[in-house]
């Protein structure tokens, strides 16, 4: 299996490199119907072949040492190993009249020198079609991935799974700056047969399909900022554990900032009514949030902020879900010329909910994850950066076998063609 994925990596490298053989520089002038209507950002996409815009890149995200390969607790003598991760990727936009056909290919190859069981090659692929008409905007897409990694902060094994998602939305411009719309999506997650964590079969516990329908209203506050409201209905259905099925009703408001704005990204806050179909599981009614924002001060200082407050399913059926609250941030500063420095940190709480009548060892358990680190970087040109990074992560839990701490340090390199 690994060999086949290695061949897929080689194919991706060809995909990344091929446009360079016949590439023409992209026109720096924004074409009609580009950025805000689903097309590429001409300031960041440097390869153009006729109507095809291509943004290839390759990154060596880590070349160094992982001091706790398996996230073992301290009393189990954590294992260290030399590791590297290579990520070739390419984003594509094809202009078809006023519409854009979009796609992306991303391969992540992780290699460990001693512990071959932790080696993996992950592929992620997306395709979409954006149709901006005079008063109508249609957006459809498909995403497929087959990762082998840790699915969140709870599960420490690198679990192989298949993820397939479909989405579609339609918006109608009812007023000069106001749009009304509907959207729908479906996502399935299927774990590999036989994968286990702490004696639990992940396929039996976590295979599920999520279906969502929503009505939306979007108002364009400025050419670079929009405010939208959505009322949605979400249904989670587990393939082998129907007692974990649930429905959610969510109302939320989102502020979106265009990539050209001073602040970039989006922030969402809402209210979720989570109702498990099993009478023995506690419901949740409260606020949810998701934010990913970037601000660059005077072109030399970059602030990044992420926030999360929402429900996620646990592998353990005795505590079937947890409420995760997380904050992550970083500050990157250009020191002098091509030299920069970055510091980062994060804090996440996983607050578990108990199944009624289950033999839970610690009721209403809360696990805490702490992350902090930093690094130095040197820009070799406009499109490449060489860095040295060091990061520490730890998890504190009432369960002794869930506690761990680990350190990663090494080199990184990124090149955008």
N, C-alpha and C positions, 0 to 999 in steps of 0.2 A: 504493500500500500504506500509506504514512504517513497519507494522508487518511482511509482506512478506520479506521485505529487511532485517529486523532484523534476520529472520530465515536464510537468505542467508549469513549474517555476521557470524552466528553460524557455518554454513557449512564451511565458509572460515577459521574460527578458527580451525576447525577439520583438514582442509587441511594443515594449518600451523603446527599443533601439531603432526599429524599422523606420518610423517617421523621420528620423534624423538623416537617413540616406537621401531623402528627396524633399526635405522640409524647406519651406519658404517662410520667412519671418511674417508673423501675423501683423496685420494693419493695426496701428495703435489707435485709430479712430473707431469709436464705438459704432457698430452698424445698427441699422434700424432693427428693433425687436431683439436686442441682445440681452443685457444683464438682467434687468428687472422683469423681463418676459420669458425667462428660462434659458437664455443663451449664456455663453462664456463671458468671463471678465477679461476684456482685451489687454488689460495691464498685467495680467498674470499668466495668460496663455501665449506662449512664444512660438508655437509651431502651428502652421496652417498649410493644408494641402487642398486647394480649391475651396469647396464648401465645408470641408472637414477641419475642425479645430481639435488639436491634440495637446494634452498636457501630461507628458511622461515624467516620472521621477523614480529615483531609487534611493533607499535609505538603509544604512547599517545602524539600526537603532540601539544595538547593544553589542559590544565586544569586550567581554570582561568576565567577572566572577559573580556567581550567585551563591551566597553563603548558606542558604536554606532551600534547597531544590524542591523539597516535598512539603514545606511549611510544617515541619515537625516541631512539637513542643520541646523546650530546652532539655528536659530530662531524657529525651530519646536521641540525643547526640545528632543534631541536624547535619545533613550532608551538604558539602559544597562542591562546585563543579565549574569548569570553564564553559562559557556559553556564548553564542552569537545569534543575532536575529537579523535577517535581511528582508526588506520589504520593497519589491518592485511594484509599481502601480502606474496606471494610465487612466486619465479621464478624457472622454470624447464628446464632442458636440457636432452634429451634422445638421446644417440648415437646409430645410426643405420648404421652400416658399417662405411663409411667415412663421412656420413651425420649427421646432427643434427636436431632433431625435438625440437623446443623451445616453451615455453608457459609462461604465467604469469597470476596471479589472484590478484587483488587488490580491497579491499573494504574500503570505507571511511565512517564512521558513525559519524555524527555531531549531538550533542544534546544540546538544550537550555532548561534551567530550566523553564522559564516563557513563552517564545514565541514559542509555539509548532509548529507554521507554518514554522519556520526556521529549524526544525529538518529534517535530510535527511540521506539516506543511498545510497551511490553511488558505483556501480560496474564497473570495467574496466577489460577487458579480451583480451589477445592477443594469437595468435598461429602462428608459422612460421616454415618453412622448409628451411634449408640452405644446399646446395649440392655443396661442393667443389671438383671438378674433376681436372684432370691434367692441362688442358688448359681452362676449362670452370667452371664458378661459377654461380649457380642459387639460387635465394633467393625469396621466395614467402611468403606472410603473410596476416593475417586478424586481424583486431582490432575492438572490440565492446565495447561501454561504454554507460551507461545511467546515466549521472550526473544530480545533482540538485545543482547548484552553480552559482556564478556570472561568466558569460562568458566574462571575460576581465575587463578592467578598466572602461568601459563606462556604462554597465548595472548593476544596484545595486540590482535588485531582484534576488533571487536564482531560476533561471529558470530551469525547468525540460526539458530534451531533450534526443534524442537518436542519437548516432553517430556510423556509420558503415563505415569501410574503408577496401579496398583491395589494395594490391600492389604486384608487381612482377618485377624482374630485371634479366638480363642475361649479363654476362661479358665473353669475350674471351681474353685470353692472346696472343696478337699478337707478342710481343717482350718479352725479358727476364723480364722486369719490367713494361711493359705497357699493359693496358687492354682497350679494346673497348667494349662498351655495349649499351643496351637500357633498359629503365624502363617505367613502366606505373602504374598509381594509380587512384583510384576512391574513393571519400568520400562523404557520405550524412549526412546532419544534419537536424533532424526533431524535432521541438519544440512541447511540449505538447499543445493540443488544449485548448484554453482559457487562457493561460498564457499571461499576458500583462505587459508592463512597460511604464509609463507615458501616458497611454491611447492607446498605440500601441499594436496590437496583434502580438506577436513575431512569431507565426506560419505563419501568412500571410506575414510578413515582411522578415523573415530570413531563412525559409526553403530553402535549396539549395543543389545542387550536383556539386562537383568539379571533373573534369577529367583532368589528366595530362599525357603527353607523352614526353619522353626526350631521347636524345642521349648523351652518356657519354664517356669520356676518362679519365683513371686513371693511374697515374705513381707513383710507389712505390719509393719514394726518399730514404728512409732508411727502415730497417725492422720494424720500429715503426712509420713512418711518410709517408703519401701519399698526393699527390696533384691531384685533379680531376677537370675536366671542364665538364659543362653540358649546352646543349641548349634545352630548353623545351617550350612546348605549353600547356597553361592551359585554360580551359573553365569553367566558373561559370554559372550555370543555376538555376534560382529561380523558385520554384514550383508555387507560387501564385503571384509573382511580376516580370513577365518577362521583364518589363521595366528596371530592374536592372541588366540584364544579361551582361556579359563582357567576353572578351578574353584577354589573356596576353601572350607575348613572353618574355622569360627570358634567358639570358646567365649569367653564374655564375662560379666562381672558389672557390673551397673548400679545406682547409687544414685539414686533419684528423690526430689526434694524438692517438696512441694506449694507452690503459690503463696502459701499462708498461712504457710509455715514461715519461720524466721529466714533460712536459706539457701534460695535458690530455684534451680531448674534441675535438671540431671542430670550425672552423671559415669560414664563407661564405660571399663573397661580389660579387655583380653582377649588372646587368642593367635590368630594367623591363620596357616593353612597355605595359601599361595597357590601353585597348581600350574598353570603355563601348559601347554597341550596341545602346543605346539611344543617339540621337544627342544632347539632352539637358544636358548631364552630361560631365563634364570636364575630359579629359584623363590625364594620368600621365606617363611621361617618365623620368626616373632617376634611381639613384642607390638604391639598396636594400642591406641589410646586416643582418646577424644572427650569433651570436657567443656565445659559452658556453665553457669557459676555466677554468681549475683548475691547480694551481701550488703549490707544497709543497716545502718549503725551509727548508733544513736540518732536515726534519722529524718532525718539531715542529710548523711551521708557514704555514698556508694554505690560499692561495689567490684564490678567485673565482670571475670571471668576466663574465657578460652577456651583450650582446648588441643586439639591434633590430631596424630595420628601414624598414618598409614595410607597405602595404595597408591592411586595415581591413574594413569590412562592418559595417555600423551603423544601428541601429534599425529604425532610423528616415529617411523616404524616401525623406524629403526635403534636407537633407545633407547625401546622401546615403553611403558615405565612408569617412574614415579619414586615414591620414598618421601618423602612430605611430613611434615615435623615443624614444627609451628607453635605459637607462644604469643602471645596477645593479651591486653591488659589495659587497664583504664581506672579512674580515680578521679574521681568527681564530688563536689564539696563545695559546700554552701550557704554562701555568704560572709556575706551580711547580707540579711535580709528576702527579697525575690523574686530576688535576684542570686545566680547560681551560677557555678562554674568547673569545667572538666574538662580533664584531661590523659590521653593515651592513647598506646599504643605497641604494636608487634608485631614479631616476627622469625620468618621462615619459611625452611626449607631444603628444596630440591628435589634429592634424591639420585637420579640416573638410573641405570637398569640397561641394559646393552648387549645388543643382539642379536648372537649368535655369528656371526663372519664378516662382519659389516657394516662398511662403511667409516666408522667413527666418528672424528670429528676430535679429540675429547677423551674419553678413556675414563673411565668412572665420574664424569662431570661432576656438580658440585654448584652450583646457583644459589642465591643468597641474596637474600631480599626483606626490606627494613627499612621499617617504617612508624612515624611518630610525629607527634603533633599535639596540638591543644588548642583551647579556646574559652571564651567567656563567654556566659551566657544570662540572660535576664530573663523571669520568669514574669508574664504579664499577667493571670493568673487561675488557677483550679484546673486548667483544661483547655488552656491555651495557653502557648507558650514562643517567644520570639524570641531568636535566637542569632547569634553571629559565630564562625566556625570557620576554622582553618588546618591543613592536613595535608600532609605530605611523604611520598612513597613512592619507593623506589629498588630497582633489581635489579642485582646484581653477578653476572657470569657469565664463564666462559672464552671464550664466544662473543661477539665484539665487538658484533655486531648485536643481542644480547640485553640489553645494558646500557642502563639509562636511569635518569633521575630526574625527578620532576615535583612540582609544588606546586599545591595547590588552596586557594583562600581565597574566602570570601564569607559571605553571610547565610543563615540557615535559619529556618523558622517551622513550628510544628506546632500543630494545633488538633484536639482530640477533642471531639466533640459531647456 
